[in-house]
Amino acid sequence: MVASAHDGIICLSGLDNGEVVKFYATDGKYLGSSVAANGAASYAVNESLVIAKVGKDSMKIAVK
């Protein structure tokens, strides 16, 4: 799983089609989710640091 963030949009690639990515703020607040299509998922956020969870894996992503 590879993540990038630009202008408040987080993009994750290297996913399986149909995988659900859940996004959380650093305080644990649930922000929303996205379903992977063509191996990628994207989501718009207003946070500066977001935690993305896919299954048992999680990743912190700094948003610029």
Predicted model as a PDB file, atoms N, CA, C, CB and O in Angstrom, pLDDT in the B-factor column:
MODEL        1                                                                  
ATOM      1  N   MET A   1       0.851  -1.173   0.000  1.00 88.00           N  
ATOM      2  CA  MET A   1       0.000   0.000   0.000  1.00 88.00           C  
ATOM      3  C   MET A   1       0.896   1.234   0.000  1.00 88.00           C  
ATOM      4  CB  MET A   1      -0.968  -0.001   1.225  1.00 88.00           C  
ATOM      5  O   MET A   1       1.779   1.377   0.845  1.00 88.00           O  
ATOM      6  N   VAL A   2       0.657   2.108  -0.946  1.00 94.00           N  
ATOM      7  CA  VAL A   2       1.431   3.341  -1.073  1.00 94.00           C  
ATOM      8  C   VAL A   2       0.466   4.515  -0.968  1.00 94.00           C  
ATOM      9  CB  VAL A   2       2.231   3.382  -2.426  1.00 94.00           C  
ATOM     10  O   VAL A   2      -0.595   4.516  -1.593  1.00 94.00           O  
ATOM     11  N   ALA A   3       0.842   5.517  -0.173  1.00 95.00           N  
ATOM     12  CA  ALA A   3      -0.033   6.669   0.025  1.00 95.00           C  
ATOM     13  C   ALA A   3       0.630   7.944  -0.457  1.00 95.00           C  
ATOM     14  CB  ALA A   3      -0.418   6.803   1.493  1.00 95.00           C  
ATOM     15  O   ALA A   3       1.848   8.103  -0.363  1.00 95.00           O  
ATOM     16  N   SER A   4      -0.189   8.853  -0.976  1.00 94.00           N  
ATOM     17  CA  SER A   4       0.278  10.193  -1.298  1.00 94.00           C  
ATOM     18  C   SER A   4      -0.844  11.155  -0.944  1.00 94.00           C  
ATOM     19  CB  SER A   4       0.693  10.320  -2.810  1.00 94.00           C  
ATOM     20  O   SER A   4      -2.015  10.776  -0.924  1.00 94.00           O  
ATOM     21  N   ALA A   5      -0.483  12.396  -0.667  1.00 94.00           N  
ATOM     22  CA  ALA A   5      -1.489  13.392  -0.311  1.00 94.00           C  
ATOM     23  C   ALA A   5      -1.117  14.715  -0.941  1.00 94.00           C  
ATOM     24  CB  ALA A   5      -1.622  13.534   1.223  1.00 94.00           C  
ATOM     25  O   ALA A   5       0.039  15.135  -0.884  1.00 94.00           O  
ATOM     26  N   HIS A   6      -2.098  15.377  -1.544  1.00 91.00           N  
ATOM     27  CA  HIS A   6      -1.857  16.663  -2.193  1.00 91.00           C  
ATOM     28  C   HIS A   6      -3.148  17.461  -2.186  1.00 91.00           C  
ATOM     29  CB  HIS A   6      -1.330  16.476  -3.646  1.00 91.00           C  
ATOM     30  O   HIS A   6      -4.199  16.952  -2.574  1.00 91.00           O  
ATOM     31  N   ASP A   7      -3.073  18.700  -1.748  1.00 91.00           N  
ATOM     32  CA  ASP A   7      -4.242  19.599  -1.718  1.00 91.00           C  
ATOM     33  C   ASP A   7      -5.435  18.988  -0.991  1.00 91.00           C  
ATOM     34  CB  ASP A   7      -4.653  19.967  -3.136  1.00 91.00           C  
ATOM     35  O   ASP A   7      -6.577  19.154  -1.421  1.00 91.00           O  
ATOM     36  N   GLY A   8      -5.175  18.278   0.114  1.00 93.00           N  
ATOM     37  CA  GLY A   8      -6.248  17.720   0.916  1.00 93.00           C  
ATOM     38  C   GLY A   8      -6.848  16.433   0.398  1.00 93.00           C  
ATOM     39  O   GLY A   8      -7.825  15.939   0.962  1.00 93.00           O  
ATOM     40  N   ILE A   9      -6.278  15.870  -0.679  1.00 96.00           N  
ATOM     41  CA  ILE A   9      -6.769  14.606  -1.227  1.00 96.00           C  
ATOM     42  C   ILE A   9      -5.735  13.519  -0.942  1.00 96.00           C  
ATOM     43  CB  ILE A   9      -7.051  14.725  -2.765  1.00 96.00           C  
ATOM     44  O   ILE A   9      -4.571  13.632  -1.327  1.00 96.00           O  
ATOM     45  N   ILE A  10      -6.182  12.470  -0.263  1.00 96.00           N  
ATOM     46  CA  ILE A  10      -5.308  11.328   0.006  1.00 96.00           C  
ATOM     47  C   ILE A  10      -5.569  10.277  -1.060  1.00 96.00           C  
ATOM     48  CB  ILE A  10      -5.545  10.744   1.446  1.00 96.00           C  
ATOM     49  O   ILE A  10      -6.719   9.943  -1.343  1.00 96.00           O  
ATOM     50  N   CYS A  11      -4.497   9.758  -1.652  1.00 96.00           N  
ATOM     51  CA  CYS A  11      -4.611   8.690  -2.645  1.00 96.00           C  
ATOM     52  C   CYS A  11      -3.815   7.487  -2.154  1.00 96.00           C  
ATOM     53  CB  CYS A  11      -4.105   9.162  -4.049  1.00 96.00           C  
ATOM     54  O   CYS A  11      -2.643   7.610  -1.796  1.00 96.00           O  
ATOM     55  N   LEU A  12      -4.454   6.337  -2.140  1.00 97.00           N  
ATOM     56  CA  LEU A  12      -3.789   5.094  -1.771  1.00 97.00           C  
ATOM     57  C   LEU A  12      -3.784   4.179  -2.985  1.00 97.00           C  
ATOM     58  CB  LEU A  12      -4.491   4.411  -0.554  1.00 97.00           C  
ATOM     59  O   LEU A  12      -4.801   4.031  -3.663  1.00 97.00           O  
ATOM     60  N   SER A  13      -2.640   3.565  -3.258  1.00 97.00           N  
ATOM     61  CA  SER A  13      -2.558   2.628  -4.374  1.00 97.00           C  
ATOM     62  C   SER A  13      -1.977   1.308  -3.884  1.00 97.00           C  
ATOM     63  CB  SER A  13      -1.699   3.210  -5.528  1.00 97.00           C  
ATOM     64  O   SER A  13      -1.507   1.209  -2.751  1.00 97.00           O  
ATOM     65  N   GLY A  14      -2.012   0.307  -4.737  1.00 96.00           N  
ATOM     66  CA  GLY A  14      -1.537  -1.016  -4.359  1.00 96.00           C  
ATOM     67  C   GLY A  14      -2.583  -1.804  -3.590  1.00 96.00           C  
ATOM     68  O   GLY A  14      -2.247  -2.717  -2.835  1.00 96.00           O  
ATOM     69  N   LEU A  15      -3.849  -1.454  -3.779  1.00 97.00           N  
ATOM     70  CA  LEU A  15      -4.942  -2.127  -3.076  1.00 97.00           C  
ATOM     71  C   LEU A  15      -5.618  -3.152  -3.983  1.00 97.00           C  
ATOM     72  CB  LEU A  15      -5.973  -1.100  -2.574  1.00 97.00           C  
ATOM     73  O   LEU A  15      -5.468  -3.113  -5.204  1.00 97.00           O  
ATOM     74  N   ASP A  16      -6.354  -4.056  -3.375  1.00 95.00           N  
ATOM     75  CA  ASP A  16      -7.181  -4.983  -4.142  1.00 95.00           C  
ATOM     76  C   ASP A  16      -8.514  -4.311  -4.437  1.00 95.00           C  
ATOM     77  CB  ASP A  16      -7.390  -6.327  -3.374  1.00 95.00           C  
ATOM     78  O   ASP A  16      -9.030  -3.567  -3.602  1.00 95.00           O  
ATOM     79  N   ASN A  17      -9.072  -4.562  -5.606  1.00 96.00           N  
ATOM     80  CA  ASN A  17     -10.365  -3.991  -5.954  1.00 96.00           C  
ATOM     81  C   ASN A  17     -11.412  -4.400  -4.929  1.00 96.00           C  
ATOM     82  CB  ASN A  17     -10.791  -4.430  -7.361  1.00 96.00           C  
ATOM     83  O   ASN A  17     -11.492  -5.568  -4.548  1.00 96.00           O  
ATOM     84  N   GLY A  18     -12.219  -3.435  -4.480  1.00 96.00           N  
ATOM     85  CA  GLY A  18     -13.259  -3.709  -3.508  1.00 96.00           C  
ATOM     86  C   GLY A  18     -12.814  -3.594  -2.068  1.00 96.00           C  
ATOM     87  O   GLY A  18     -13.647  -3.649  -1.163  1.00 96.00           O  
ATOM     88  N   GLU A  19     -11.497  -3.434  -1.825  1.00 96.00           N  
ATOM     89  CA  GLU A  19     -11.036  -3.257  -0.457  1.00 96.00           C  
ATOM     90  C   GLU A  19     -11.558  -1.927   0.083  1.00 96.00           C  
ATOM     91  CB  GLU A  19      -9.487  -3.314  -0.382  1.00 96.00           C  
ATOM     92  O   GLU A  19     -11.595  -0.927  -0.634  1.00 96.00           O  
ATOM     93  N   VAL A  20     -11.960  -1.926   1.347  1.00 97.00           N  
ATOM     94  CA  VAL A  20     -12.477  -0.713   1.969  1.00 97.00           C  
ATOM     95  C   VAL A  20     -11.374  -0.076   2.808  1.00 97.00           C  
ATOM     96  CB  VAL A  20     -13.729  -1.022   2.841  1.00 97.00           C  
ATOM     97  O   VAL A  20     -10.752  -0.735   3.641  1.00 97.00           O  
ATOM     98  N   VAL A  21     -11.140   1.216   2.577  1.00 97.00           N  
ATOM     99  CA  VAL A  21     -10.174   1.986   3.347  1.00 97.00           C  
ATOM    100  C   VAL A  21     -10.960   2.913   4.259  1.00 97.00           C  
ATOM    101  CB  VAL A  21      -9.194   2.788   2.417  1.00 97.00           C  
ATOM    102  O   VAL A  21     -11.800   3.681   3.791  1.00 97.00           O  
ATOM    103  N   LYS A  22     -10.691   2.848   5.565  1.00 97.00           N  
ATOM    104  CA  LYS A  22     -11.360   3.725   6.529  1.00 97.00           C  
ATOM    105  C   LYS A  22     -10.365   4.782   6.992  1.00 97.00           C  
ATOM    106  CB  LYS A  22     -11.920   2.914   7.745  1.00 97.00           C  
ATOM    107  O   LYS A  22      -9.201   4.486   7.259  1.00 97.00           O  
ATOM    108  N   PHE A  23     -10.845   6.017   7.082  1.00 97.00           N  
ATOM    109  CA  PHE A  23      -9.984   7.138   7.456  1.00 97.00           C  
ATOM    110  C   PHE A  23     -10.385   7.684   8.819  1.00 97.00           C  
ATOM    111  CB  PHE A  23     -10.050   8.251   6.395  1.00 97.00           C  
ATOM    112  O   PHE A  23     -11.567   7.871   9.109  1.00 97.00           O  
ATOM    113  N   TYR A  24      -9.369   7.937   9.656  1.00 97.00           N  
ATOM    114  CA  TYR A  24      -9.583   8.434  11.011  1.00 97.00           C  
ATOM    115  C   TYR A  24      -8.684   9.631  11.277  1.00 97.00           C  
ATOM    116  CB  TYR A  24      -9.322   7.326  12.046  1.00 97.00           C  
ATOM    117  O   TYR A  24      -7.584   9.724  10.732  1.00 97.00           O  
ATOM    118  N   ALA A  25      -9.161  10.555  12.125  1.00 96.00           N  
ATOM    119  CA  ALA A  25      -8.322  11.643  12.609  1.00 96.00           C  
ATOM    120  C   ALA A  25      -7.405  11.070  13.688  1.00 96.00           C  
ATOM    121  CB  ALA A  25      -9.187  12.839  13.162  1.00 96.00           C  
ATOM    122  O   ALA A  25      -7.629   9.956  14.161  1.00 96.00           O  
ATOM    123  N   THR A  26      -6.376  11.820  14.082  1.00 94.00           N  
ATOM    124  CA  THR A  26      -5.434  11.315  15.081  1.00 94.00           C  
ATOM    125  C   THR A  26      -6.087  11.121  16.445  1.00 94.00           C  
ATOM    126  CB  THR A  26      -4.258  12.261  15.210  1.00 94.00           C  
ATOM    127  O   THR A  26      -5.578  10.361  17.269  1.00 94.00           O  
ATOM    128  N   ASP A  27      -7.205  11.797  16.696  1.00 96.00           N  
ATOM    129  CA  ASP A  27      -7.911  11.605  17.975  1.00 96.00           C  
ATOM    130  C   ASP A  27      -8.861  10.415  17.926  1.00 96.00           C  
ATOM    131  CB  ASP A  27      -8.690  12.868  18.346  1.00 96.00           C  
ATOM    132  O   ASP A  27      -9.600  10.173  18.881  1.00 96.00           O  
ATOM    133  N   GLY A  28      -8.849   9.667  16.817  1.00 95.00           N  
ATOM    134  CA  GLY A  28      -9.674   8.477  16.695  1.00 95.00           C  
ATOM    135  C   GLY A  28     -11.027   8.716  16.046  1.00 95.00           C  
ATOM    136  O   GLY A  28     -11.789   7.772  15.836  1.00 95.00           O  
ATOM    137  N   LYS A  29     -11.338   9.982  15.724  1.00 97.00           N  
ATOM    138  CA  LYS A  29     -12.628  10.293  15.109  1.00 97.00           C  
ATOM    139  C   LYS A  29     -12.689   9.706  13.702  1.00 97.00           C  
ATOM    140  CB  LYS A  29     -12.863  11.822  15.067  1.00 97.00           C  
ATOM    141  O   LYS A  29     -11.779   9.904  12.897  1.00 97.00           O  
ATOM    142  N   TYR A  30     -13.772   8.982  13.416  1.00 98.00           N  
ATOM    143  CA  TYR A  30     -13.980   8.388  12.096  1.00 98.00           C  
ATOM    144  C   TYR A  30     -14.336   9.485  11.103  1.00 98.00           C  
ATOM    145  CB  TYR A  30     -15.093   7.305  12.139  1.00 98.00           C  
ATOM    146  O   TYR A  30     -15.267  10.258  11.329  1.00 98.00           O  
ATOM    147  N   LEU A  31     -13.588   9.550   9.995  1.00 97.00           N  
ATOM    148  CA  LEU A  31     -13.811  10.588   8.987  1.00 97.00           C  
ATOM    149  C   LEU A  31     -14.637  10.086   7.819  1.00 97.00           C  
ATOM    150  CB  LEU A  31     -12.490  11.115   8.483  1.00 97.00           C  
ATOM    151  O   LEU A  31     -15.426  10.839   7.249  1.00 97.00           O  
ATOM    152  N   GLY A  32     -14.463   8.824   7.455  1.00 97.00           N  
ATOM    153  CA  GLY A  32     -15.186   8.278   6.318  1.00 97.00           C  
ATOM    154  C   GLY A  32     -14.422   7.123   5.719  1.00 97.00           C  
ATOM    155  O   GLY A  32     -13.404   6.689   6.257  1.00 97.00           O  
ATOM    156  N   SER A  33     -14.923   6.626   4.595  1.00 97.00           N  
ATOM    157  CA  SER A  33     -14.270   5.489   3.955  1.00 97.00           C  
ATOM    158  C   SER A  33     -14.339   5.620   2.441  1.00 97.00           C  
ATOM    159  CB  SER A  33     -14.915   4.172   4.405  1.00 97.00           C  
ATOM    160  O   SER A  33     -15.090   6.428   1.895  1.00 97.00           O  
ATOM    161  N   SER A  34     -13.538   4.808   1.791  1.00 97.00           N  
ATOM    162  CA  SER A  34     -13.496   4.768   0.335  1.00 97.00           C  
ATOM    163  C   SER A  34     -13.276   3.321  -0.080  1.00 97.00           C  
ATOM    164  CB  SER A  34     -12.374   5.705  -0.237  1.00 97.00           C  
ATOM    165  O   SER A  34     -12.583   2.572   0.610  1.00 97.00           O  
ATOM    166  N   VAL A  35     -13.859   2.928  -1.196  1.00 97.00           N  
ATOM    167  CA  VAL A  35     -13.698   1.564  -1.714  1.00 97.00           C  
ATOM    168  C   VAL A  35     -12.738   1.613  -2.900  1.00 97.00           C  
ATOM    169  CB  VAL A  35     -15.083   0.943  -2.135  1.00 97.00           C  
ATOM    170  O   VAL A  35     -12.892   2.438  -3.800  1.00 97.00           O  
ATOM    171  N   ALA A  36     -11.761   0.733  -2.891  1.00 97.00           N  
ATOM    172  CA  ALA A  36     -10.747   0.714  -3.948  1.00 97.00           C  
ATOM    173  C   ALA A  36     -11.336   0.251  -5.274  1.00 97.00           C  
ATOM    174  CB  ALA A  36      -9.583  -0.191  -3.552  1.00 97.00           C  
ATOM    175  O   ALA A  36     -12.085  -0.724  -5.335  1.00 97.00           O  
ATOM    176  N   ALA A  37     -10.981   0.968  -6.327  1.00 96.00           N  
ATOM    177  CA  ALA A  37     -11.328   0.597  -7.695  1.00 96.00           C  
ATOM    178  C   ALA A  37     -10.066   0.721  -8.534  1.00 96.00           C  
ATOM    179  CB  ALA A  37     -12.487   1.495  -8.265  1.00 96.00           C  
ATOM    180  O   ALA A  37      -9.321   1.690  -8.388  1.00 96.00           O  
ATOM    181  N   ASN A  38      -9.818  -0.231  -9.398  1.00 96.00           N  
ATOM    182  CA  ASN A  38      -8.589  -0.251 -10.199  1.00 96.00           C  
ATOM    183  C   ASN A  38      -7.343  -0.163  -9.328  1.00 96.00           C  
ATOM    184  CB  ASN A  38      -8.595   0.897 -11.203  1.00 96.00           C  
ATOM    185  O   ASN A  38      -6.342   0.429  -9.732  1.00 96.00           O  
ATOM    186  N   GLY A  39      -7.401  -0.753  -8.129  1.00 96.00           N  
ATOM    187  CA  GLY A  39      -6.244  -0.827  -7.247  1.00 96.00           C  
ATOM    188  C   GLY A  39      -5.961   0.427  -6.454  1.00 96.00           C  
ATOM    189  O   GLY A  39      -4.933   0.499  -5.779  1.00 96.00           O  
ATOM    190  N   ALA A  40      -6.848   1.434  -6.509  1.00 97.00           N  
ATOM    191  CA  ALA A  40      -6.578   2.692  -5.811  1.00 97.00           C  
ATOM    192  C   ALA A  40      -7.846   3.237  -5.164  1.00 97.00           C  
ATOM    193  CB  ALA A  40      -5.991   3.729  -6.778  1.00 97.00           C  
ATOM    194  O   ALA A  40      -8.962   2.941  -5.593  1.00 97.00           O  
ATOM    195  N   ALA A  41      -7.645   4.043  -4.120  1.00 97.00           N  
ATOM    196  CA  ALA A  41      -8.758   4.710  -3.448  1.00 97.00           C  
ATOM    197  C   ALA A  41      -8.315   6.125  -3.106  1.00 97.00           C  
ATOM    198  CB  ALA A  41      -9.209   3.930  -2.161  1.00 97.00           C  
ATOM    199  O   ALA A  41      -7.136   6.358  -2.841  1.00 97.00           O  
ATOM    200  N   SER A  42      -9.248   7.068  -3.110  1.00 97.00           N  
ATOM    201  CA  SER A  42      -8.903   8.439  -2.727  1.00 97.00           C  
ATOM    202  C   SER A  42      -9.995   8.994  -1.830  1.00 97.00           C  
ATOM    203  CB  SER A  42      -8.708   9.342  -3.978  1.00 97.00           C  
ATOM    204  O   SER A  42     -11.139   8.539  -1.853  1.00 97.00           O  
ATOM    205  N   TYR A  43      -9.609  10.007  -1.025  1.00 97.00           N  
ATOM    206  CA  TYR A  43     -10.542  10.603  -0.080  1.00 97.00           C  
ATOM    207  C   TYR A  43     -10.079  12.020   0.243  1.00 97.00           C  
ATOM    208  CB  TYR A  43     -10.653   9.744   1.215  1.00 97.00           C  
ATOM    209  O   TYR A  43      -8.884  12.263   0.412  1.00 97.00           O  
ATOM    210  N   ALA A  44     -11.018  12.950   0.327  1.00 97.00           N  
ATOM    211  CA  ALA A  44     -10.693  14.345   0.655  1.00 97.00           C  
ATOM    212  C   ALA A  44     -10.834  14.561   2.154  1.00 97.00           C  
ATOM    213  CB  ALA A  44     -11.610  15.333  -0.126  1.00 97.00           C  
ATOM    214  O   ALA A  44     -11.818  14.133   2.757  1.00 97.00           O  
ATOM    215  N   VAL A  45      -9.845  15.229   2.761  1.00 95.00           N  
ATOM    216  CA  VAL A  45      -9.863  15.474   4.205  1.00 95.00           C  
ATOM    217  C   VAL A  45      -9.468  16.918   4.506  1.00 95.00           C  
ATOM    218  CB  VAL A  45      -8.915  14.497   4.936  1.00 95.00           C  
ATOM    219  O   VAL A  45      -8.869  17.606   3.679  1.00 95.00           O  
ATOM    220  N   ASN A  46      -9.824  17.356   5.722  1.00 93.00           N  
ATOM    221  CA  ASN A  46      -9.433  18.683   6.199  1.00 93.00           C  
ATOM    222  C   ASN A  46      -8.432  18.588   7.338  1.00 93.00           C  
ATOM    223  CB  ASN A  46     -10.660  19.470   6.649  1.00 93.00           C  
ATOM    224  O   ASN A  46      -8.119  19.598   7.968  1.00 93.00           O  
ATOM    225  N   GLU A  47      -7.930  17.404   7.611  1.00 93.00           N  
ATOM    226  CA  GLU A  47      -6.995  17.177   8.715  1.00 93.00           C  
ATOM    227  C   GLU A  47      -5.552  17.274   8.207  1.00 93.00           C  
ATOM    228  CB  GLU A  47      -7.248  15.791   9.374  1.00 93.00           C  
ATOM    229  O   GLU A  47      -5.293  17.115   7.014  1.00 93.00           O  
ATOM    230  N   SER A  48      -4.621  17.537   9.127  1.00 94.00           N  
ATOM    231  CA  SER A  48      -3.210  17.600   8.727  1.00 94.00           C  
ATOM    232  C   SER A  48      -2.528  16.242   8.860  1.00 94.00           C  
ATOM    233  CB  SER A  48      -2.465  18.639   9.569  1.00 94.00           C  
ATOM    234  O   SER A  48      -1.496  16.000   8.234  1.00 94.00           O  
ATOM    235  N   LEU A  49      -3.099  15.361   9.671  1.00 96.00           N  
ATOM    236  CA  LEU A  49      -2.566  14.005   9.814  1.00 96.00           C  
ATOM    237  C   LEU A  49      -3.744  13.052   9.894  1.00 96.00           C  
ATOM    238  CB  LEU A  49      -1.642  13.874  11.079  1.00 96.00           C  
ATOM    239  O   LEU A  49      -4.645  13.240  10.712  1.00 96.00           O  
ATOM    240  N   VAL A  50      -3.740  12.037   9.054  1.00 96.00           N  
ATOM    241  CA  VAL A  50      -4.866  11.103   8.958  1.00 96.00           C  
ATOM    242  C   VAL A  50      -4.331   9.687   9.083  1.00 96.00           C  
ATOM    243  CB  VAL A  50      -5.646  11.286   7.616  1.00 96.00           C  
ATOM    244  O   VAL A  50      -3.227   9.389   8.629  1.00 96.00           O  
ATOM    245  N   ILE A  51      -5.124   8.814   9.704  1.00 97.00           N  
ATOM    246  CA  ILE A  51      -4.781   7.401   9.797  1.00 97.00           C  
ATOM    247  C   ILE A  51      -5.699   6.640   8.844  1.00 97.00           C  
ATOM    248  CB  ILE A  51      -4.916   6.869  11.271  1.00 97.00           C  
ATOM    249  O   ILE A  51      -6.922   6.729   8.942  1.00 97.00           O  
ATOM    250  N   ALA A  52      -5.104   5.900   7.934  1.00 97.00           N  
ATOM    251  CA  ALA A  52      -5.876   5.083   6.986  1.00 97.00           C  
ATOM    252  C   ALA A  52      -5.750   3.632   7.415  1.00 97.00           C  
ATOM    253  CB  ALA A  52      -5.377   5.279   5.502  1.00 97.00           C  
ATOM    254  O   ALA A  52      -4.645   3.153   7.670  1.00 97.00           O  
ATOM    255  N   LYS A  53      -6.879   2.925   7.497  1.00 97.00           N  
ATOM    256  CA  LYS A  53      -6.864   1.520   7.887  1.00 97.00           C  
ATOM    257  C   LYS A  53      -7.460   0.677   6.772  1.00 97.00           C  
ATOM    258  CB  LYS A  53      -7.638   1.304   9.207  1.00 97.00           C  
ATOM    259  O   LYS A  53      -8.540   0.968   6.257  1.00 97.00           O  
ATOM    260  N   VAL A  54      -6.730  -0.380   6.409  1.00 96.00           N  
ATOM    261  CA  VAL A  54      -7.193  -1.350   5.421  1.00 96.00           C  
ATOM    262  C   VAL A  54      -7.044  -2.714   6.070  1.00 96.00           C  
ATOM    263  CB  VAL A  54      -6.383  -1.253   4.056  1.00 96.00           C  
ATOM    264  O   VAL A  54      -5.928  -3.193   6.269  1.00 96.00           O  
ATOM    265  N   GLY A  55      -8.169  -3.342   6.402  1.00 92.00           N  
ATOM    266  CA  GLY A  55      -8.100  -4.623   7.099  1.00 92.00           C  
ATOM    267  C   GLY A  55      -7.374  -4.451   8.418  1.00 92.00           C  
ATOM    268  O   GLY A  55      -7.783  -3.636   9.245  1.00 92.00           O  
ATOM    269  N   LYS A  56      -6.295  -5.209   8.633  1.00 94.00           N  
ATOM    270  CA  LYS A  56      -5.531  -5.115   9.871  1.00 94.00           C  
ATOM    271  C   LYS A  56      -4.385  -4.124   9.763  1.00 94.00           C  
ATOM    272  CB  LYS A  56      -4.995  -6.473  10.255  1.00 94.00           C  
ATOM    273  O   LYS A  56      -3.725  -3.833  10.760  1.00 94.00           O  
ATOM    274  N   ASP A  57      -4.140  -3.600   8.567  1.00 93.00           N  
ATOM    275  CA  ASP A  57      -3.033  -2.671   8.354  1.00 93.00           C  
ATOM    276  C   ASP A  57      -3.496  -1.235   8.549  1.00 93.00           C  
ATOM    277  CB  ASP A  57      -2.437  -2.851   6.951  1.00 93.00           C  
ATOM    278  O   ASP A  57      -4.627  -0.885   8.212  1.00 93.00           O  
ATOM    279  N   SER A  58      -2.609  -0.406   9.097  1.00 95.00           N  
ATOM    280  CA  SER A  58      -2.916   1.017   9.214  1.00 95.00           C  
ATOM    281  C   SER A  58      -1.679   1.821   8.847  1.00 95.00           C  
ATOM    282  CB  SER A  58      -3.401   1.372  10.648  1.00 95.00           C  
ATOM    283  O   SER A  58      -0.551   1.337   8.941  1.00 95.00           O  
ATOM    284  N   MET A  59      -1.913   3.055   8.430  1.00 95.00           N  
ATOM    285  CA  MET A  59      -0.826   3.913   7.979  1.00 95.00           C  
ATOM    286  C   MET A  59      -1.171   5.356   8.337  1.00 95.00           C  
ATOM    287  CB  MET A  59      -0.580   3.757   6.444  1.00 95.00           C  
ATOM    288  O   MET A  59      -2.294   5.806   8.113  1.00 95.00           O  
ATOM    289  N   LYS A  60      -0.190   6.084   8.899  1.00 96.00           N  
ATOM    290  CA  LYS A  60      -0.383   7.503   9.158  1.00 96.00           C  
ATOM    291  C   LYS A  60       0.042   8.278   7.911  1.00 96.00           C  
ATOM    292  CB  LYS A  60       0.426   7.967  10.418  1.00 96.00           C  
ATOM    293  O   LYS A  60       1.076   7.991   7.308  1.00 96.00           O  
ATOM    294  N   ILE A  61      -0.770   9.256   7.540  1.00 96.00           N  
ATOM    295  CA  ILE A  61      -0.498  10.028   6.329  1.00 96.00           C  
ATOM    296  C   ILE A  61      -0.544  11.508   6.669  1.00 96.00           C  
ATOM    297  CB  ILE A  61      -1.517   9.687   5.202  1.00 96.00           C  
ATOM    298  O   ILE A  61      -1.554  12.006   7.167  1.00 96.00           O  
ATOM    299  N   ALA A  62       0.557  12.216   6.399  1.00 94.00           N  
ATOM    300  CA  ALA A  62       0.592  13.668   6.591  1.00 94.00           C  
ATOM    301  C   ALA A  62       0.006  14.325   5.349  1.00 94.00           C  
ATOM    302  CB  ALA A  62       2.053  14.177   6.863  1.00 94.00           C  
ATOM    303  O   ALA A  62       0.407  14.020   4.226  1.00 94.00           O  
ATOM    304  N   VAL A  63      -0.945  15.230   5.559  1.00 91.00           N  
ATOM    305  CA  VAL A  63      -1.617  15.894   4.449  1.00 91.00           C  
ATOM    306  C   VAL A  63      -1.105  17.320   4.364  1.00 91.00           C  
ATOM    307  CB  VAL A  63      -3.166  15.865   4.620  1.00 91.00           C  
ATOM    308  O   VAL A  63      -1.153  18.063   5.344  1.00 91.00           O  
ATOM    309  N   LYS A  64      -0.612  17.703   3.185  1.00 79.00           N  
ATOM    310  CA  LYS A  64      -0.044  19.040   3.023  1.00 79.00           C  
ATOM    311  C   LYS A  64      -1.033  19.958   2.338  1.00 79.00           C  
ATOM    312  CB  LYS A  64       1.260  18.982   2.226  1.00 79.00           C  
ATOM    313  O   LYS A  64      -0.733  21.131   2.113  1.00 79.00           O  
TER     314      LYS A  64                                                      
ENDMDL                                                                          
END                                                                             
